[in-house]
Structure formats: C-alpha cells, structure tokens
Amino acid sequence: MPSCALLAIRRLIACSLGLSTSALANGVYLNEQSASAAGTAYAGRSSSALDASTLYSNPAGLSKISRTEISGGFALVEANVDINDAHGAANGTNKGDSVPSAAIPFGFFSTPVNDRFTAGIGLYVPAGLTNDYEDSYQGRYFGSYSAAKVITLQPTLALRINDRISIGAGPTFNRIDGKLQNYLATGALNNGTDTRISVSGDDTAIGYNVGILADITDNTTWGLTYHSKVDYHLEGTTKVTDAPAFLGVNGKYDGRLDITLPETIDTSITHHFDDRWTGYLGTVWSRWERLEKIEVNNSGVPSSAVGSRLAQITEPLNWHNTWSFAVGGAYQMSPEVTLRAGFAYDPSPTDNQNRNVRIPTGNRKSIALGVGYSPSADFTVDLAYGYIRESRASVSQSDESALKPSYSASYKNSGQGLVTQFTYRY
C-alpha cells in the first residue's frame, strides 16, 4: 500500500481516541459502522441494505442502492468499569473506569455501474480495544495497559443475479497497531520499583468480505455475510525499563506477535409486515477459538533467569466460539421519519477460568433506540443510542513465578454509545 495511504490510515487511527472494551460487540470486534443498523441493536443488518453502510454488513446489499451514495459518521462510546472484591499477593489500587471514551469513525461510498453491477468502497474500524489502568493497579503484573486498533479499507462489487438474488464481495486491507504493557515484581531488589515491560507493533494484512442477499418473498429478505479471518504478524519492539541493573535486561529488543482475528458469519431476516412496520432478526457466529494465547517472541534478550522469561512472553486466552442474537423493529411514522428499537444478547468468548485483566468481559445484553430523518429524497440523518450491561465477570490470575503476584477480582461493566450518520444521494 502506498506510504501516503498508510499515513492517512495512521492519522485516522489516532483520531479514534481509544476503542472501548465495552463497545457494542463482544471480544475485540466492534459493531459501530452504521447508525441506521445501530438503532435496531444491529438486528437484521445483513438483510436490510438501508444505505451504503451495507458494504460492511453485507456487500450484496449494494445492489439495493439505486443511486450514488456517500454515507458516513461516527460513534461516541463511553464505558464504566467497576472492580470489586479484589485480592492480591501485592499491594495496589483498584479504581476501575480503565476504559477511556472513544470516537469511532466510518465512511462509505457506492455507485451503480449499470443495471446489474454496483461498486463501492468503505473505510471503517472493525476491531479494537483500550484498557488503561492506573500505575498502582493491583493487577498490573498481568496487564496495566492494552490497546489494539484496526482500521479497514474495503473496495466492493455487488452483482444482481436476478430480480430476487444478489451477491457481493470485496477484499479488506487491514491496518493494526497494538501495545501491551505490564510489570514484574522486582521492587524488593530495586528500592520498591517494579520492572516495566512494554510491547508495541503493527502490521498490514488482507482479508475479504462476501455476502448473499435474497428476497424470499415480496416482503421477506434473507441475508448471509462471511467476514474472513485476518492473520496479523506484528513486528515492533519490546522495551524493558526499571529492572535492577544487575539483571542486565533493560533495553529495547526486536519483537514479533502473530495473532489471528477470527472469521464471523452473520445471517438475518428482514420482514415488512405492512407499509409501516418492519421486523428484524439476526444471529452472528464468531470463531473465537482461534485466540488461544498471546505470544510475543523477542530476539537479542540476554541469557539469564529473567531473560528467558522475556525471550518469549506468553499469556493464555483459551477463548471459545460464540453465537450472538438480536431482534429489532422499525416504524415508519411518516414519509420523513423512521423510528427504530432493538435488543441484543452477546455472550462472552471467555469464562471465569480463563478471563484476564486485559479483556475482563462478561455476557452482554444491550438495548437500542434510533431514528432516521429524511427531509428530502437526497439526504438522511440517522441517530442511535445503545446501552449495554454485562453480567458480573470474575478474574483470577496467578503465575508460578514470584515475578507475577496473584490477583483476583470481580468486574461489573456497562457502557453506552451514541451513533450519528449522514447519507447523501445523487
């Protein structure tokens, strides 16, 4: 990819202030690519094709967009993290609220090529997280800072096979930037100062997105979308600071982290009951079992007891596959105004035995309200509000080495988001 394009992507990543672990999806994936879909808690997003943002949710839906469209917006997400019943072998604080507020942008363009083909391109954020604990956090030995931000560019082509069936596909060019930080308990050897380990890296990788859209009847549409896995090979540096001098490990080392963000399958049904009422039902399967561990391999680390732990840094995840479900509806109050609502359930890909402080997520339930306003046939504004509440999530981590004192706590997370989208047609 040209260097100027990479620079633009980096700047857009920087504008995404920090992606919430309690954004409107579970694991590390995000849903905030559309306000029109957010209003129904993303129910029916693969079968609706309301605007050009269908390029992400189902590329086949572009065949339903009869005019040239420019559609874009952003989501403002705020998370609340409460930590209770914390216990650990080391002293520390447990303030919670470790997830900063986030602004998540998205933009799409589509245009009919002829009666059968429609082309489009989208720029969006499919995945990300930020978890930034205070320096004195009691569980800092297992994770004090975690950030991963992905931004995707997706050119797409949709084909109308006949009056009822369409297909669509497009490659995805994905840029990831990540940083992980934690501490080692070396204070007894170093005047009370812990050793800090900071790992950072980036990569660009390719995936794809394909979909099919079928009008089963004049009033019912079914959609299916497959988002491929993306294999990342992040290369960067591992920086060790504040270690006791006699250990000889302070410095920067070349590091590499291989990680795969998994494939998902999204299928849904949209049904028009009459001219005013529309119902949506959808489910998403995510293959989280691909995330077995985080493993960083560093080169040039001195040979010693501590150095051997730094040459390969491993954090187990052991995630499992999940099915999420959503149901929603829309009411056409007038030719200009559409009201929306929805409910979603998204189970956690981890459990009490494997959950860690970097992503302490529980099972999520969310409700959403939305409105679309079209003052003319050329322009639409969509707004959506979503509220999420997670089940209580337990974290219990330990290590055979005294360098990582044990830690356990109970997390209670919630979040809310406001999504705004503007669509112009010509």
N, C-alpha and C positions, 0 to 999 in steps of 0.2 A: 504494500500500500504506500502511496507517495507520502513523503515526510510531512508535507503541508496538511494532508488529511489526518495523519496521526496527531499533529499538533492541535488541530481543531477538536479531535476527539478527546485529547488530554484536557483541553480547556473546558469542554462540556462536562467531563467527569469531575473536574474541580468545582464546577458550578453546582453539582449535586452534593449538597452540603454534608451529606453523610447519610447513608441509607439505613433505615430503621430495621432492626430485627423484628419489630412488630408491625411492619408494613403489611399491606393487605394480601399476604400469601405466607405460606409456611416454609420452613427450611431456609434457604437463601434466595429463593425466587421471589420476584415482585410481580404484582398484577397491574401496577399503575401505568398503563399505556393508553387509557381511554376513560374519559368521564362518562360517555354515553353507556359504556359497559359497567362502570363502577356503580351506577345508580341502581342496578339490579343485583348487586353483590357479585357481579361477573357471571351470573346465571345466563345461559344462552349465548355466550359471547362467540362461540364457534358456529352458530347458526343464524345470527342476526344480520350482519353486514349493514350496520346503521350508517357508517361513514367510512372514510379512508383508513381509520384505525383498524379495520378488519384485516388489513395487511398482516398485522401481528397475530390476531386471534384466529383467523382463517383466511389464508391468501386467496382461496377460491372465491371469497366474498367480494373481491374487487369486481367480479363480473356483474354484480348487482349495482355498482356505482355507474350511473348512466352519463354523468357529466365529469368534467375535470374538477378535482377537489384538492384543496390544501387544508389540512386539519392538524392542529397542534395545541399543546397546553402544558400543564404541569400539575403535579400533586404536592400538597404540603402535608407532611406526615409528622405526627407527634406521638411519642411513646412514653409510657410510665412503667418503671421497673421497681417493684418493691421487694426487698430482701429481708427475710425473717428467719428466726431460729438458726442463726449462723453459729457454727462451731469450727474451731481450727486449732492446730497444734502451734500456730504462730499468732502473735497479736496483730490486730489490724481493725479497719473500719468497714462498714457495710452500708454505705449511704444510699445505694440504689440509683435510679434515674441515670443509668450509664449510657443510654442511647440518645444522641443529640437529635434535634429536629432536622427534618430533611426536606429539600426541594428536589423533585424528580421530574425532569422534562421529557417530552416526547413530541415527535412531529412526523407527519405522513403526507405523501403526495400520490395521487392516482389520476390516470387519464385514459379514456378509451382509445385504443389504437384503430379498431374497426368494429364491426358488429359482433365479432367473436372474441377478440383479444382486448385485455385491459392491462396496462403496465403501471407499476408504482414503485415507490421507494420509501423506506421508513428509517428513522433514527430513534432509538428508544433504549431504555435501561431494563434488561430482563432479570437482573440479579444483583444483589449487593447486601452488605450489612456493615454496621459500625457499632462497636461496643467499647466504650471508653470509660474504664473505671478510674476512681481516684488513685493517686500514687500509693496511698496507705491501705488500699483494699486488702482485706484479709485473704482472699483467694488469688492474690496476684502471682503466686508461683505457678498457677495453671493458666493464667491469661489475664493480662492487665489492659491490653488494647488489641482489638481485632477489627480489621477493615478489609473488605473486598468490594470492588466496584467494577461492574461490567457495563459497557455500552456497545450497542449493536447497530450496524448498518445493514439493511436488508433490501436489495432490489428484488422485485417480484413480477411475475407474469401470470395472469389468470386466463383460462380458456373456457368459454361457454360451449359445452359439447352439444347441447340441445336446449330446448326451452325449459328443461327441469334440472339438468345436471351441469355443474361446473367444477373445474379443478384448478388448482393454483399451486405455485411453488416458487421458492427463492432461496438463494444461498444467504447465509448470515456471516458477516465479518465482525468478529467479537474481540474487543479490547478489554483486558482485565488488568487491574492494578491492585495489589494486595500488600498488607502489612500485618504482621503478628508480633506481639511483644509479651514477655513475661519475665519473671525474676527467679533467681536461685538464692536460697537462704544461706548466704555466706557471711552474714552480719557478725557472727561470733568470731570470725577470723579477720574481720575488716572494719573494726570500730563501729559496728552496727549498720554498715552499709551492705545492701543486697547487690548481687550481680544482675545487671540488666541485659537481656538478650532481645534484640530487635531484628526481625527478618522482613525484608521487603523485596518485591519482584514484580515483573509484568510480562505479558505475552499477548500476541495476537493469534487467534485461531479461527478456523472456519467450520461452520455447521450448516444446517439447512432447515427449512420450514415448509411443509407440504400440507395441503388440505383438499377436502371434497365437500361440496355443498349440493344438497338435493332437495327439491320441492316435492315432497312425498304426495301432497295434495295441494289444492289451491290455497289452503290455509295453514299448512304444516310444513316446516322446513327442518331438515336434519343436517348437521354439520359434524365433521371429524377433522381434527388437526393433529399433526405429528410434529413436535419440535425435537430435533435430533440432539443427541449428546454432543458436548463440545469438550475435546481433550486439550487441556492447557499444560504448557511446560514453562512455568515461570522461572525466569533467571534474574538474579539480583545479588544482594549482599546480606550477610548475617553479621551484625555488629554486636560485639561483646564489650561492655563497659563496666567499670567499678568493681571488677573482680580483684581479689587480693593479688598483689603484684607477683608474689612467689609462685602463683599458679601459671603465669605466663600465657594467659589465653586472651587478654584484652587485645582488640583489634578488629579489622574487617576481613571477612572471608567470602569467597565466591560461593553462592548458594543456589540450589535448584529445588523447585517444588513441582511435582507432577500431580495434577488433580483433574478429575472429570466431573463436569456438571451434567446431570443426567437428562435423558430424554423424558418427554411427557407426552401423553395422549389426552386430548381434550375433545369430548363429544357432548353435543347438546341438541335440544329440540326447541324450536320456537313455534308457538301456535297462536293464530289470530282467532279469538272467539267470535268477535264481531268487528265493526268498524272502530270501536273504541278500546276494547280490552285485548291485551296480548299477554300470554304466559310464556315463561322461560324455565327450562330445567336442564341442568348440566352436571357433568362429573369430570374430574381430571385425575389421571393416574400418573404418578411420578416415581421413577425408578431410583429412589434414594439409596438403595443398597450399593450403588457404585461408590458412595462415600464411606469407605471402610476406615480410613485414617488420614491424618495429615502427616506427611513425612518430608522433612527438609534434609537434603544431603549437602554438606559443606566440605569444601576442599581446602587443604592447607592448614587445618587445625592441628596444633601441637599434640604429640602423643603423651597423654597423661590420663589420670583417672577422670578428671573433669573434661579434658579434651575429647575423650572417647564419647562422652555424652553429647558433646557439641558437634561432632563429626556427622552424626545422624540424629536429628531431633524428631521424635515420633509422638503423635497424640492420637489415640484411638477414637473413632467416631462410632462405627458399627450401626449406621443408620439402616432403616428398613423402608420398604416401599409403602406408599400411601395412596388412598383414594379420598378425594375431597368432593363435596357435593354442594350444589347451590340451587335455589329456587327463587324466582322473582316474577314481577309483573309490571306492566305499563298501562297507563290510562291516558287516552288521547282526549284531554279536557276540551281542547279547541283546536282548530287548524294550526295555531301557533304554538300551543303549549302541550307538552307531554310530561306526565308525572310517572315516576318510577320508584320501585321499592324491591328489596330482596334480602335473603338470608343465606348464609353460607356456613358450612362446617368443614374445617380443615385440620385433620389430625396431625400430631407431631411426628416427625420421622425418627425420633429418638425416644428413650424411656428412662426410668429412674436409675437403671444400672449403667447407662452409657452417656447420659446427659452431662454436658460440661459447661463451664462458666463462660465460654466464648459465645455459645448459642444456646441459652437456657430456655428453650421454647417448650410450651405445653400445647395441648389441644385447643384449637381456636374456634370460637363462634363469632360471627360478625353480622351486623345488620347495616343496611344501606338505604339511603333515600336520595332521589335525584330528580332533576327537572331539565327538560330541554325546551328552549325558546327559539322559534324561527320567525323573526319579524318579516322575512321575505323568503322566497324560494332559494335565494342565493346565500343565505347566511344563517347559521345556527350557533347558539351558545348552549353548552351543556355544563351543568354543575352537579356534583355528587358529594354526599357526606357519608362516611363509613365509620362505625365504631366496632372495635374488636375487644374481646375479653378472653383471656386464656385460662385454662384450668391450672391449678397450683402445680408447680413443677419442682421436683426435688433434684438437687445436685449433690453428689458425694464423690469426691476425687481424692486419690491417695497415690503415693509413689514409694517404691521400695527404698529409695534413697532419701537421706535426710535433707537433701538439697531442695526437695519439694514437700513441705509440711502439709499434712492432710487438711481438707476443707470440706464442709458440708453446709448446705443452706436450703431454704425454701424460697422459690421465686413466684411472684404473682405479677403477671404482665398484662397490660392493656394498652390500647392505642386508638388514635382517631386520625382520619385523613380527610382532606378537602381537595377535590379534583376539579379543575377547570379546563374546558376545551372549547376552542373556536374553530368552526368549519366554514370555509368559503368555497362556493361553487361557481363555475363559469363555463 
